[in-house]
């Protein structure tokens, strides 16, 4: 199938499909006129690539994980894939911890602002601070 049909069947734009090829996540053959042609298996491949992107993986990490799909019987490849996924999970956990710290800091500022607004609403004569 050509790129337009693959895009239609997967819901992924032709631009994204070309990007996947540039990143060596997806392959196609070329016609004499240079048009891309994909096998029917490309539909499943694109679906898997989308799942991996949705899981927060970069194209670099996805490229390191896909050999597990391409060579499913190789224990070494499976171990490398497992290690890559664990590194990604650790990275995501670190990001989550940082976001929680950031949210907590914002909550502190929100509480301080709420107290300040309450004080302003109960004190009709605001105090002007001189500098």
Secondary structure, DSSP 8 states (H G I E B T S, - for coil): -BHHHHHHHHT--HHHHHHHHHTTSS--EE-TT--EE--THHHHHHHHHHHHHHTT--HHHHHHHTHHHHTTT-HHHHHHHHHHHHHHHHHHHHHHHHHHHHHHHHHHHHHHHHHHHHHHHH-SS------
